[in-house]
């Protein structure tokens, strides 16, 4: 009797009714999680209601995606309110990470970002002080209220016996359906959700919401092959590539060292409107431009994503070449070996050693795996560099990270060691002194060059001064490096570029760019193609301590980019290049940047897509040839991939 009495106290109503109420409550909890996440992303409840009214199918699909885990956990535990707690917490955490990423660089959370999940602590530390908004706490309170309601009505939704078993079977079956591409597309199709069209991440996020945008990327459609793709088709592509490239290059006489330097968040901030400086923060960079090939450098990111830029720079592929949601730094190892990388255009001849130096540790972006696959013999991180016996009066660290000047001395030590071994050095260096966070105390409140910005608040000026000091220090380190190389006697080329601009997040939610009127808001979806092209650009130069190494091009201006700078270096050095890199050289003449977000032609003109760019038939043919070669290597049968790693007509 006691056992029967206890069972009755735990439930209320017949099993069939409780199963129906359980299902309805799980769907309501899924709807609540959806609304909370959208509230955090959009910032207002009216905005959430407008999104729900405009896209009811997206709302329903997202609610279903959250209701299913609530149902699975609820049937396994027999208590719906217990299941709602971890599911609601997961939604809040995802939304908060998405908000922080938007705050850092104006782009939403993508599936590719989960490749860095294991280094989340390091990423958060690099980003600085990130504080949840009031909307986050209100949304969290709303979800807790929903859990409380489920707890108070638990007797109406508690499942026991056969009803619990049926509920578990149904929820697990539905979860299984949604975990397959075919099932997701079938359910999504019934609700009017497009799981086929590839979209820019910002558009995907705005249209579908965070959950559904991530889910869409988890089940990408296979990339369509070129029309007529087979062995004969690719042999014809190979023949067309050979005709475009002409005969293979002869071995060059000059064999300079190459110092390829990615300078964190470096750009010519004197081009910003309104802000004025009592001195030139880029004194050395501006002076070196007269001795260099230099110009605008078109990036793929703003404020974030250094590692995602290194692979396109060194390997030629970019995120658009891979399935949506794919992290370019975390591919299967064989992917990075299908084409010979940039460094291997130097090392394959046997007279160069390639090494990578990074001014931070080895925790981020899978570099310890990818760089050896890209042809680098040795990797040196911050601890390794500090073991090189460098003596510097101001020490190893400046601000929060290693000084650029100290880091460059480490590069020079490695160059000298490689040269002493009888080889030339190809060194790829990644600096950190100018990395975010741009907190006022970063450089002990120092700023060598006074800032004039009367329209900004004291707190805003403090952050801008940190940016100013960081760029100034990067410029001074560049000056020290080139001064040393002028007298060292070893022919050396320096490739120096900023990977992206910093996205200076100001008190109140704006960035320095919104406050200067360069874009309407942080979300890139509202930007014009010209605004994207402007803010997704930095500056670069290619300098040599012997002007003859620049082939008479010293002092010239030329737009370049993440995917064009490597080919530009090969063109200058005359290295024998593979068909693949020869094709990339040709492509860079008509296309500097091609991403989900925008397209930039060879003259630096921006469009949202390749189709809008008004390219010539010859330019389109080059892009189509590249598409075919990449498809063959990444998705296809690799009919000609080995041949693309050989010189033309080989």
C-alpha positions in Angstrom: 0.0 0.0 0.0 2.8 2.4 0.8 4.4 1.8 -2.6 1.1 2.4 -4.4 0.5 5.6 -2.4 4.0 6.9 -3.3 3.5 6.3 -7.0 0.2 8.1 -7.0 1.8 11.1 -5.3 4.4 11.4 -8.1 1.9 11.5 -11.0 -1.4 13.1 -11.7 -3.7 12.0 -14.5 -3.8 9.0 -16.8 -0.6 8.0 -18.6 -1.8 9.0 -22.1 -2.6 12.5 -20.9 0.7 12.9 -19.1 2.5 11.7 -22.3 0.7 14.4 -24.3 1.4 17.1 -21.7 5.1 15.9 -21.6 5.4 16.3 -25.4 3.7 19.7 -25.4 5.9 20.9 -22.4 9.1 19.7 -24.2 8.1 21.7 -27.3 7.3 24.8 -25.1 10.8 24.5 -23.5 12.4 24.2 -26.9 10.5 27.4 -27.9 11.7 29.1 -24.7 15.3 28.2 -25.4 14.9 29.5 -28.9 13.4 32.8 -27.7 16.1 33.3 -25.1 18.9 32.8 -27.6 17.4 35.1 -30.1 16.8 37.7 -27.3 20.6 37.6 -26.5 21.5 37.8 -30.2 19.0 40.5 -31.3 18.9 42.5 -28.1 15.2 43.2 -27.9 12.0 41.2 -27.4 10.2 43.1 -30.2 13.1 42.1 -32.5 12.6 38.4 -31.5 8.9 38.7 -32.2 9.6 40.3 -35.6 12.0 37.5 -36.5 9.4 34.9 -35.4 6.7 36.5 -37.5 8.9 36.8 -40.6 10.3 33.2 -40.3 7.8 31.0 -38.5 9.3 27.8 -40.1 12.7 28.8 -38.8 11.2 29.3 -35.3 9.5 25.9 -35.4 12.6 24.1 -36.6 14.8 25.6 -34.0 12.3 24.9 -31.2 12.1 21.3 -32.4 15.9 21.0 -32.3 15.9 22.1 -28.7 12.8 20.2 -27.7 14.3 16.8 -28.8 17.2 16.8 -26.3 14.7 18.0 -23.6 12.5 15.0 -24.6 15.3 12.5 -24.7 16.7 13.5 -21.3 13.3 13.9 -19.8 12.3 10.4 -20.7 15.6 9.0 -19.5 15.2 10.7 -16.1 11.4 10.6 -16.0 11.4 14.2 -15.0 11.1 17.0 -17.6 12.2 19.8 -15.4 15.5 18.0 -14.7 16.1 17.7 -18.4 15.3 21.4 -19.1 18.2 22.6 -16.9 21.2 21.4 -18.9 19.5 22.0 -22.2 18.6 25.6 -21.3 22.1 26.1 -19.9 23.6 24.8 -23.2 21.5 27.3 -25.2 22.5 30.2 -23.0 26.2 29.3 -23.2 26.0 29.1 -27.0 24.3 32.4 -27.3 26.8 34.0 -25.0 29.8 32.7 -27.0 28.0 34.0 -30.1 27.6 37.4 -28.5 31.2 37.6 -27.5 32.4 36.6 -30.9 30.2 39.3 -32.5 31.7 41.8 -30.0 35.2 40.8 -30.9 35.0 40.9 -34.7 31.5 41.6 -35.9 30.8 38.1 -37.2 28.6 35.4 -35.6 29.6 32.1 -34.1 30.2 29.5 -36.9 30.5 25.7 -36.8 34.2 26.1 -37.8 34.9 27.9 -34.5 34.3 24.7 -32.6 37.7 23.5 -33.8 39.1 25.8 -31.1 36.8 24.4 -28.3 39.7 22.7 -26.7 41.5 26.0 -26.4 38.5 28.0 -25.3 40.4 29.3 -22.2 43.3 30.6 -24.2 40.9 32.3 -26.7 39.0 34.0 -23.9 42.2 35.2 -22.4 43.4 36.7 -25.6 40.0 38.4 -26.1 40.2 40.2 -22.8 37.4 41.2 -20.4 34.1 40.0 -21.9 31.0 40.8 -19.8 27.5 39.3 -20.4 24.8 41.9 -21.3 21.7 42.7 -19.3 19.7 40.8 -22.0 21.6 37.7 -21.2 20.6 37.8 -17.6 17.0 38.6 -18.4 16.9 35.7 -20.9 18.5 33.4 -18.3 15.9 34.5 -15.7 13.1 33.7 -18.3 14.5 30.2 -18.8 14.7 29.6 -15.0 11.1 30.7 -14.7 10.1 28.1 -17.4 12.1 25.4 -15.5 10.2 26.5 -12.3 6.9 26.1 -14.0 7.9 22.6 -15.2 8.9 21.7 -11.6 5.6 22.9 -10.1 3.7 20.9 -12.8 5.9 17.9 -12.6 3.1 15.5 -11.6 1.3 16.3 -14.8 4.4 15.4 -17.0 6.0 12.7 -15.0 6.3 9.5 -17.1 6.4 6.0 -15.7 6.3 2.5 -17.1 4.9 2.0 -20.6 4.3 5.8 -21.3 8.0 6.5 -20.4 9.2 3.8 -22.7 7.1 5.0 -25.6 8.2 8.6 -25.0 11.8 7.6 -24.9 11.5 5.5 -28.1 9.7 8.4 -29.9 12.2 11.1 -28.8 15.2 8.9 -29.6 13.8 8.1 -33.1 13.2 11.8 -33.8 16.8 12.6 -32.6 18.1 9.9 -34.9 16.2 11.4 -37.8 17.5 14.9 -37.1 21.1 13.7 -36.8 21.1 12.6 -40.4 21.4 15.0 -43.4 18.5 13.3 -45.2 16.3 13.5 -42.1 17.1 17.1 -41.3 16.5 18.2 -44.8 13.1 16.3 -44.9 11.9 17.9 -41.7 13.3 21.3 -42.6 11.7 21.1 -46.1 8.3 20.4 -44.5 8.8 23.6 -42.4 10.1 25.7 -45.3 13.8 25.7 -44.2 16.4 25.8 -46.9 19.2 23.4 -46.1 20.8 23.6 -49.5 21.9 27.1 -50.3 25.3 28.2 -49.0 25.2 31.6 -47.3 27.5 34.2 -45.8 27.7 33.5 -42.0 26.2 36.8 -41.0 23.3 36.4 -43.4 22.8 32.8 -42.3 22.8 33.8 -38.7 20.4 36.7 -39.2 17.9 34.7 -41.3 18.0 31.4 -39.4 19.2 32.3 -35.9 22.2 30.9 -34.2 21.0 27.3 -33.6 19.7 26.7 -37.1 22.6 28.4 -38.8 25.0 26.0 -37.0 22.7 23.1 -37.8 22.6 24.0 -41.5 26.4 24.0 -41.6 26.6 20.6 -39.9 24.8 19.0 -42.9 26.3 20.7 -46.0 25.4 19.6 -49.5 28.4 18.1 -51.4 30.0 20.7 -53.7 28.8 20.3 -57.2 31.5 19.0 -59.6 32.4 20.9 -62.7 30.1 20.0 -65.6 31.5 16.9 -67.3 34.0 16.1 -64.5 36.0 13.0 -65.3 39.6 12.0 -66.1 39.4 13.4 -69.6 37.9 16.6 -68.4 40.7 17.1 -65.9 43.4 16.3 -68.4 41.9 19.1 -70.6 42.1 21.4 -67.6 45.7 20.5 -67.1 46.4 21.3 -70.8 44.7 24.6 -70.5 46.7 25.5 -67.4 49.9 24.7 -69.3 48.9 27.0 -72.1 48.2 29.8 -69.7 51.5 29.4 -67.8 53.9 28.9 -70.6 57.3 27.2 -70.1 58.6 26.5 -66.7 60.8 29.2 -65.0 64.6 28.7 -65.0 66.5 28.4 -61.8 67.0 31.9 -60.4 70.5 33.1 -59.6 69.5 35.1 -56.5 68.7 33.1 -53.4 67.8 35.6 -50.7 66.6 34.8 -47.2 62.9 35.4 -46.9 61.4 36.7 -43.6 57.6 36.5 -44.0 56.1 38.4 -41.1 52.5 38.4 -40.0 52.2 41.5 -37.8 49.2 41.1 -35.5 46.5 43.8 -36.1 48.9 46.1 -38.0 47.5 48.7 -40.4 48.0 52.3 -41.4 45.7 54.0 -38.8 46.6 57.4 -40.1 44.0 56.6 -42.9 41.2 56.7 -40.3 39.1 59.9 -40.4 38.8 62.4 -37.4 41.7 60.9 -35.3 44.9 62.9 -35.3 48.3 62.2 -33.9 51.1 64.5 -32.8 53.6 62.5 -34.8 53.7 59.6 -37.3 53.0 56.3 -35.6 54.2 54.5 -38.8 57.3 56.5 -39.4 59.4 53.5 -40.4 56.8 51.8 -42.5 56.0 55.0 -44.4 59.8 55.5 -45.1 60.2 51.9 -46.2 57.4 52.2 -48.7 59.6 54.3 -51.0 62.0 51.3 -51.1 59.4 48.6 -51.3 56.5 47.1 -53.2 53.6 48.1 -51.0 49.9 48.8 -51.0 46.5 47.8 -49.6 46.3 44.3 -48.2 42.9 42.6 -48.5 42.1 40.3 -45.6 39.3 37.8 -44.9 38.6 38.9 -41.3 38.3 41.8 -39.0 39.6 41.6 -35.4 39.9 37.8 -35.3 40.9 34.7 -37.1 44.7 34.9 -37.5 45.1 31.1 -37.8 42.3 30.9 -40.4 44.4 33.4 -42.5 47.7 31.4 -42.3 46.4 28.4 -44.2 45.1 30.4 -47.2 48.4 32.4 -47.2 50.6 29.3 -47.1 48.5 26.7 -48.9 46.2 28.6 -51.3 42.9 27.2 -50.2 40.4 29.2 -48.3 37.2 28.5 -46.3 35.1 28.9 -49.5 36.8 25.8 -51.0 35.7 23.6 -48.1 32.2 22.6 -46.9 30.3 25.1 -44.8 31.2 25.0 -41.1 34.6 23.3 -41.8 37.5 24.6 -39.8 40.4 25.1 -42.2 43.0 24.5 -39.5 41.6 21.1 -38.4 41.4 19.0 -41.6 42.6 15.5 -42.0 46.4 15.6 -42.3 46.3 14.3 -45.9 44.4 17.4 -47.0 47.4 19.6 -46.3 49.7 17.4 -48.4 47.7 17.3 -51.6 49.3 20.5 -52.9 52.9 21.6 -52.3 52.7 24.6 -50.0 54.3 28.0 -50.5 57.4 27.2 -48.3 57.9 24.1 -50.4 58.4 26.2 -53.5 61.6 27.2 -51.8 62.6 24.0 -49.9 61.9 21.4 -52.7 65.1 22.5 -54.5 67.1 21.6 -51.3 68.8 24.9 -50.8 66.3 26.4 -48.3 65.1 25.5 -44.8 61.6 26.6 -43.7 60.9 27.4 -40.1 57.9 29.0 -38.3 58.2 31.3 -35.2 55.3 32.4 -33.1 55.4 34.8 -30.2 52.8 32.9 -28.2 52.5 29.3 -27.2 51.4 26.3 -29.3 47.9 25.9 -28.0 45.9 27.5 -30.8 44.9 26.7 -34.4 46.5 23.3 -34.6 49.8 24.7 -35.8 52.0 21.9 -34.4 50.1 19.6 -36.8 49.6 21.8 -39.9 53.0 23.5 -40.2 55.1 20.4 -40.5 52.6 19.2 -43.2 53.1 22.6 -45.0 56.8 22.0 -45.3 58.3 23.6 -42.2 61.2 21.9 -40.7 61.2 23.5 -37.2 58.6 25.4 -35.1 59.6 27.9 -32.4 57.1 29.3 -29.9 57.5 31.9 -27.1 59.3 29.6 -24.7 61.7 28.3 -27.4 62.5 31.9 -28.5 63.4 32.9 -24.9 65.9 30.0 -24.8 67.9 31.5 -27.7 70.0 33.8 -25.5 68.6 37.1 -26.7 69.7 40.0 -24.7 67.5 43.1 -24.8 67.5 46.0 -22.2 63.7 46.3 -22.2 63.2 42.5 -21.8 61.1 39.9 -23.6 57.6 41.2 -22.9 55.8 44.4 -23.8 52.2 44.9 -22.8 50.7 41.4 -22.4 52.8 39.6 -24.9 56.3 39.2 -26.3 57.8 42.4 -27.8 58.0 42.5 -31.5 61.6 43.7 -31.3 62.6 40.8 -29.1 60.7 38.4 -31.5 62.5 39.8 -34.6 65.8 39.2 -32.9 64.8 35.6 -32.5 64.0 35.4 -36.2 67.4 36.9 -37.0 69.1 34.3 -34.8 67.4 31.5 -36.7 68.3 33.1 -40.1 71.9 33.2 -39.1 71.9 29.6 -37.9 70.3 28.4 -41.2 72.8 30.4 -43.2 75.7 29.0 -41.2 74.4 25.5 -42.2 74.9 26.5 -45.8 71.3 27.1 -46.7 69.0 30.0 -47.2 66.2 30.6 -44.7 62.4 30.8 -45.4 61.0 32.0 -42.0 57.3 32.6 -41.3 56.9 34.7 -38.2 53.7 35.6 -36.3 54.0 38.5 -33.8 51.8 39.2 -30.8 52.6 42.5 -29.1 49.7 44.3 -30.8 47.2 41.5 -30.1 44.0 42.2 -28.3 42.8 42.8 -25.6 43.1 46.5 -26.0 42.7 47.3 -22.3 43.9 50.8 -21.1 46.5 49.2 -18.8 48.0 47.0 -21.5 51.1 49.1 -22.0 51.1 50.6 -18.5 49.0 53.5 -19.8 51.9 54.6 -22.0 51.5 56.1 -25.4 54.6 57.5 -27.1 52.6 59.6 -29.6 49.9 61.9 -28.2 46.4 61.3 -29.6 44.0 64.1 -30.6 40.4 62.9 -30.5 38.2 65.6 -28.8 34.9 64.0 -29.9 35.6 60.8 -27.9 35.1 60.2 -24.2 38.1 59.7 -21.9 37.3 55.9 -21.7 37.2 55.7 -25.5 40.4 57.6 -25.9 42.1 55.2 -23.5 41.3 52.3 -25.8 42.3 54.1 -29.0 45.6 55.0 -27.3 46.3 51.3 -26.7 45.8 50.6 -30.4 48.0 53.6 -31.3 50.8 52.4 -29.0 50.6 48.8 -30.3 50.9 49.9 -33.9 53.8 52.3 -33.0 55.7 49.6 -31.3 55.2 47.2 -34.3 56.5 50.0 -36.6 59.5 50.6 -34.4 60.4 46.9 -34.4 60.1 46.8 -38.2 62.6 49.8 -38.3 65.0 47.9 -36.0 64.8 44.8 -38.2 65.4 46.5 -41.5 68.3 48.6 -40.1 70.0 45.5 -39.0 69.4 43.8 -42.4 70.9 46.7 -44.3 74.3 46.0 -42.7 74.2 42.2 -42.3 75.5 41.3 -45.8 73.0 38.5 -46.4 70.6 39.2 -49.2 67.2 39.2 -47.6 63.6 39.9 -48.6 61.1 41.0 -45.9 57.4 40.4 -46.5 55.5 42.4 -43.8 51.7 42.6 -43.5 48.9 43.1 -41.0 46.6 40.1 -40.8 43.5 42.1 -40.0 42.5 45.3 -38.2 41.7 45.2 -34.5 38.0 45.5 -33.8 38.2 48.0 -31.0 35.1 47.3 -28.8 34.2 50.5 -26.9 32.2 51.0 -23.7 28.6 51.0 -24.7 28.8 48.4 -27.5 30.2 50.5 -30.4 33.6 50.0 -32.1 36.0 52.7 -33.2 34.7 52.2 -36.7 31.1 52.7 -35.9 32.0 55.8 -33.9 34.0 57.1 -36.9 31.1 56.5 -39.3 32.9 53.8 -41.3 30.1 51.3 -40.8 26.5 51.6 -39.4 26.8 48.9 -36.7 28.9 45.9 -35.7 26.9 43.3 -37.6 28.5 43.0 -41.1 25.2 42.1 -42.7 24.2 45.8 -42.9 27.5 46.9 -44.5 27.9 47.8 -48.1 30.6 46.0 -50.1 32.7 49.1 -50.0 32.6 49.2 -46.2 33.5 45.5 -46.0 36.4 46.0 -48.4 37.6 49.0 -46.5 37.5 47.5 -43.0 38.7 44.1 -44.1 41.9 45.6 -45.3 45.3 46.5 -43.8 48.7 47.3 -45.3 51.7 45.4 -46.5 55.2 45.9 -48.0 57.8 43.7 -49.6 61.3 45.2 -48.9 64.8 43.9 -49.7 68.2 45.0 -48.4 69.4 44.8 -52.0 67.1 46.8 -54.4 68.1 44.4 -57.2 66.0 41.7 -55.5 62.8 43.7 -56.2 63.5 43.7 -60.0 63.1 47.5 -60.4 59.7 47.6 -58.6 60.9 49.4 -55.5 58.5 52.3 -54.7 55.6 50.9 -56.7 52.0 50.4 -55.3 50.0 47.3 -55.8 47.0 45.8 -54.0 47.6 42.4 -52.5 45.7 39.9 -50.3 45.9 36.8 -48.2 45.9 34.6 -51.3 47.9 37.0 -53.5 50.9 37.8 -51.4 52.5 34.4 -51.7 52.3 34.3 -55.5 53.6 37.9 -55.5 56.7 36.8 -53.6 57.2 33.9 -56.0 57.0 36.3 -58.9 59.6 38.5 -57.4 62.0 35.8 -56.4 61.6 33.9 -59.7 61.4 30.6 -57.9 60.5 27.6 -60.0 56.9 27.1 -59.1 54.4 24.2 -59.5 51.5 24.4 -61.9 49.3 25.0 -58.8 51.2 28.1 -57.6 51.6 29.3 -61.2 47.8 29.1 -61.5 47.4 31.0 -58.3 49.7 33.7 -59.6 47.4 34.1 -62.6 44.3 34.1 -60.5 45.6 36.8 -58.2 45.7 39.1 -61.2 41.9 39.0 -61.5 40.8 38.0 -58.0 42.4 39.2 -54.7 39.7 37.9 -52.3 36.9 35.4 -52.6 34.9 34.5 -49.5 31.3 33.9 -48.4 31.2 37.5 -47.5 32.6 39.4 -50.5 34.7 39.3 -53.7 37.5 41.6 -54.6 38.9 41.7 -58.2 42.5 42.2 -59.2 42.2 46.0 -59.1 40.8 46.0 -55.5 37.2 46.6 -56.5 34.7 44.9 -54.2 31.4 43.1 -55.0 29.3 40.8 -52.8 29.8 37.9 -55.3 31.9 36.9 -58.2 28.8 37.1 -60.4 28.3 40.8 -59.6 32.0 41.7 -60.4 31.6 42.0 -64.2 34.6 39.9 -64.9 36.0 39.4 -68.4 35.6 35.9 -70.0 39.4 35.4 -69.5 39.1 36.2 -65.8 36.2 33.8 -65.4 38.1 31.1 -67.2 41.0 31.4 -64.7 38.5 31.1 -61.8 36.8 28.1 -63.4 40.2 26.4 -63.8 41.1 27.0 -60.2 37.7 25.7 -59.1 38.2 22.5 -61.2 41.7 21.9 -59.8 40.5 22.5 -56.2 37.4 20.3 -56.6 39.6 17.5 -58.0 41.9 17.7 -55.1 39.5 18.3 -52.2 36.3 16.5 -53.3 37.1 14.5 -56.4 39.3 11.6 -57.7 42.5 13.7 -57.7 43.0 12.9 -61.4 45.6 15.7 -61.9 46.6 16.7 -58.3 50.0 15.1 -58.5 50.7 16.8 -61.9 49.6 20.2 -60.4 52.6 19.9 -58.1 55.0 19.7 -61.0 56.3 22.6 -63.2 54.3 23.4 -66.4 54.6 20.9 -69.2 56.3 18.4 -67.0 
